[in-house]
Amino acid sequence: MKLVRYGPAGQEKPGLVDKDGKVRDLSAHVKDIAGEAISPEGLKKLAAIDPASLPVVEVARYGACVSGTGKFICIGLNYSDHAAETGATVPPEPIIFMKATSAIVGPNDNVEIPRTSLKTDWEVELGVVIGKHAKYVSEDEALDHVAGYCLINDVSERAFQAERQGQWTKGKSSDTFGPIGPWLVTKDEIADPQKLKMWLEVNGHRYQNGSTETMVYGVKYLVSYLSQFMSLHPGDIISTGTPPGVGLGQKPNIFLKAGDVMTLGIEGLGEQRQDVVQG
């Protein structure tokens, strides 16, 4: 299934995308794409619904494809080719940092450049959405706790991240720095999350053109690894890292400015488009 949330910001309704690409309203069946609705049992109930029985709706805006996110966990330098372009070495264990949940916006909402920013950058990433509580799970069990996958743009302010001391979080958490969606694609539709093509363009120029095949630590490993340090709950999101082609990796560096347009996509997970505006 492809699950969506649509409508004005803060008033999103749940929906699903049928085989013809039409969005159908799920409001009569679930309150939101969150919590119990994305558990294994909840997804089974949704899958049993005949989409033709649901009202077709016109969508003016997609919201983030999942709600109730308690943790927005990111993995740094998780692509060998991206680590190389930034002059970093692949870490012996995953680099973990948090992105504030207040950064989350819809997939096509505007991205704001912070007022003092000079180095706002882009990162297309595979998102993993947790559907079942996970604590001390093995790699073999890991995918049992995953509801599905989504497209994320891990927008980053490089000076805040690396030149202002402390942890990366403040360079990752500005308002609008977490476009998510358009769809939460349930895991049964993705045969192998480690074989997905991904890309990102700015103003029509393709900067990122990679694949999850070059991910150092794969989805199963990351879910298991994270669960050794913290409980993962339904709605939590893991943003799994980016392939090469970020602005920081260009020679000379290229960073976002007001008026730019970002477009990005991952095979099977849809596309996003964001206008860049000054915050």
C-alpha positions in Angstrom: 0.0 0.0 0.0 0.9 3.6 -0.5 -0.5 5.6 2.5 -0.7 9.4 2.5 -1.8 12.3 4.6 -3.4 15.2 2.8 -4.8 18.6 3.5 -3.8 21.9 5.1 -0.9 21.8 7.5 -2.1 20.7 10.9 -5.4 19.4 9.5 -4.2 16.4 7.4 -6.5 13.4 6.8 -5.4 9.8 6.1 -5.6 8.3 2.7 -4.3 5.7 0.4 -3.3 5.7 -3.3 -5.1 3.2 -5.4 -3.7 1.3 -8.4 -4.7 4.1 -10.7 -2.9 6.7 -8.7 -6.0 8.2 -7.2 -6.1 9.2 -3.5 -8.9 7.7 -1.5 -10.0 8.9 1.9 -9.4 6.6 4.9 -11.0 8.8 7.5 -13.8 6.4 8.2 -11.3 3.7 9.1 -8.4 5.4 10.9 -7.8 8.8 12.5 -4.4 9.2 11.1 -1.4 7.4 9.6 0.1 6.9 13.0 0.3 4.6 16.0 -1.9 1.5 15.8 -2.8 2.2 12.2 0.8 1.4 11.1 1.3 -1.6 13.3 1.3 -5.1 11.6 -2.3 -5.6 12.7 -3.4 -2.2 11.6 -1.8 -2.4 8.2 -3.4 -5.8 7.7 -6.8 -4.3 8.4 -6.1 -1.4 5.9 -5.0 -3.9 3.3 -8.3 -5.8 3.6 -10.2 -2.7 2.6 -11.4 -2.5 -1.1 -10.0 0.9 -2.3 -13.0 1.2 -4.6 -15.2 1.5 -1.5 -13.4 4.6 -0.4 -14.2 8.2 -1.6 -11.8 9.7 -4.2 -10.4 13.0 -3.0 -8.6 15.9 -4.8 -5.3 16.6 -3.2 -4.0 20.2 -3.1 -1.3 19.4 -0.6 0.4 16.3 0.8 1.5 16.4 4.4 4.3 14.3 5.9 3.3 10.7 5.2 3.3 9.6 8.9 2.2 11.4 12.1 3.1 11.0 15.8 6.8 10.8 15.2 8.5 10.8 18.5 12.1 10.4 17.2 13.6 11.5 13.9 16.9 9.6 13.9 19.5 10.2 11.3 22.6 8.2 10.2 25.7 10.1 9.1 28.3 9.2 6.5 26.4 6.0 5.7 27.3 5.8 2.0 30.9 4.9 1.2 31.0 7.2 -1.9 29.5 10.2 0.0 32.0 9.8 2.8 34.8 9.9 0.2 33.5 13.1 -1.4 33.5 14.9 1.9 37.0 13.6 2.8 35.7 11.5 5.7 36.4 7.9 6.5 33.6 5.4 6.9 32.9 5.1 10.6 33.4 1.7 12.4 29.9 2.1 13.8 27.0 4.1 12.6 27.0 7.8 13.4 23.7 8.7 15.0 22.2 12.1 15.4 18.7 13.5 15.9 16.7 15.9 13.8 14.1 17.8 15.6 10.6 16.6 14.8 9.6 20.3 14.4 11.6 20.2 11.2 9.1 17.9 9.6 7.0 19.3 6.7 5.2 17.9 3.7 7.1 16.7 0.6 6.3 19.7 -1.5 6.2 22.5 1.1 8.7 25.4 0.9 12.1 24.9 2.5 13.3 28.0 4.4 16.9 29.1 4.6 17.6 30.2 8.2 18.3 33.9 8.6 22.0 33.6 9.3 22.7 30.7 7.0 25.2 30.7 4.2 25.6 27.0 3.7 22.1 25.3 3.4 22.5 22.0 1.6 20.4 19.0 0.3 20.5 15.3 0.9 18.1 12.7 -0.7 17.6 9.8 1.8 15.7 6.6 2.3 13.4 6.9 5.3 12.5 3.8 7.4 9.2 4.1 9.4 8.8 2.0 12.5 5.5 0.3 12.9 6.1 -1.9 16.0 7.9 -1.3 19.2 11.5 -2.5 18.9 14.0 -3.0 21.8 17.0 -5.3 21.6 15.9 -6.8 18.3 18.2 -8.9 16.1 18.9 -8.3 12.5 16.7 -11.3 11.6 13.8 -9.7 13.5 14.4 -6.1 12.4 12.0 -5.8 9.4 9.2 -7.2 11.6 9.3 -3.8 13.3 9.2 -1.8 10.1 5.9 -0.4 8.7 7.4 0.8 5.5 9.7 3.3 3.7 9.5 6.9 2.5 11.5 9.6 0.7 13.2 12.2 2.8 15.2 15.4 2.0 17.6 15.7 5.0 18.2 19.5 4.5 21.3 20.6 6.3 23.1 23.8 7.3 26.7 22.9 7.0 28.1 25.9 9.0 25.7 25.2 11.8 26.5 21.5 11.6 30.3 21.6 11.5 31.6 25.1 12.3 29.5 26.2 15.3 30.8 23.6 17.8 28.9 20.8 19.5 26.8 18.1 17.8 25.3 18.0 14.3 21.7 18.4 15.5 21.5 22.2 15.2 22.6 22.0 11.6 19.9 19.6 10.8 16.8 20.8 12.7 15.8 24.2 11.4 12.1 24.6 10.6 11.2 22.9 7.2 14.5 20.9 7.1 12.6 17.6 7.1 10.3 17.1 4.0 8.9 13.6 4.2 6.7 11.7 1.7 4.6 11.8 -0.4 3.9 8.2 0.5 4.5 5.7 3.3 5.1 2.6 1.1 4.5 -0.5 3.1 7.4 -2.9 3.2 5.7 -5.6 1.1 5.9 -3.3 -1.9 9.7 -2.9 -1.7 11.4 -6.2 -2.5 14.9 -5.0 -1.4 15.4 -1.6 0.3 19.2 -2.0 -0.5 18.5 -1.8 -4.3 16.7 1.5 -4.8 17.9 4.2 -7.2 17.8 7.7 -5.8 18.4 11.2 -7.2 18.1 14.9 -6.5 18.2 17.9 -8.7 18.5 21.6 -8.0 17.1 23.9 -10.7 17.0 21.0 -13.1 20.6 20.0 -12.7 21.1 16.5 -11.3 23.6 16.6 -8.4 22.8 13.2 -6.7 22.3 10.1 -8.7 22.9 7.1 -6.5 21.6 3.9 -5.1 21.0 2.4 -1.6 23.3 -0.4 -2.8 26.3 1.8 -1.6 24.8 2.1 1.9 27.4 1.0 4.5 25.0 -0.1 7.2 21.8 -1.5 5.8 18.2 -1.2 7.0 18.2 -4.4 9.0 21.4 -3.6 10.7 20.4 0.0 11.6 17.0 -1.0 13.1 18.8 -3.7 15.2 21.7 -1.4 16.1 19.5 1.5 17.2 17.3 -0.8 19.3 20.3 -1.7 21.4 20.5 1.9 22.6 16.9 3.1 22.6 13.4 1.8 22.1 11.9 2.5 18.7 8.2 3.3 18.6 5.5 3.4 15.9 5.9 6.5 13.9 9.7 6.9 14.6 11.7 7.6 11.5 15.2 6.6 10.6 16.8 8.7 7.9 19.5 6.4 6.6 22.1 8.7 4.9 22.8 10.1 1.5 24.7 9.2 -1.6 27.3 11.6 -3.1 26.5 14.8 -4.9 25.6 17.1 -2.0 26.5 20.8 -2.3 29.3 20.5 0.2 30.9 17.9 -2.1 31.0 20.2 -5.2 34.2 22.0 -6.2 33.7 24.8 -5.5 30.9 24.3 -3.0 27.3 25.1 -4.1 24.7 25.9 -1.5 21.0 26.7 -1.7 19.6 30.2 -2.2 16.1 31.7 -2.2 14.5 31.0 -5.6 16.1 27.6 -6.1 13.9 24.6 -6.7 14.8 21.1 -5.4 13.3 17.9 -7.0 14.1 14.5 -5.7 13.0 10.9 -5.8 13.6 7.3 -4.8 12.6 4.3 -6.9 9.1 3.1 -5.8 8.8 5.9 -3.2 7.6 8.9 -5.2 9.0 12.3 -5.8 9.3 15.7 -3.9 9.5 19.3 -5.1 10.4 22.2 -2.8 10.8 25.9 -3.5 13.6 27.4 -1.5 12.6 30.7 0.3 14.4 33.0 2.8 13.4 32.4 6.4 
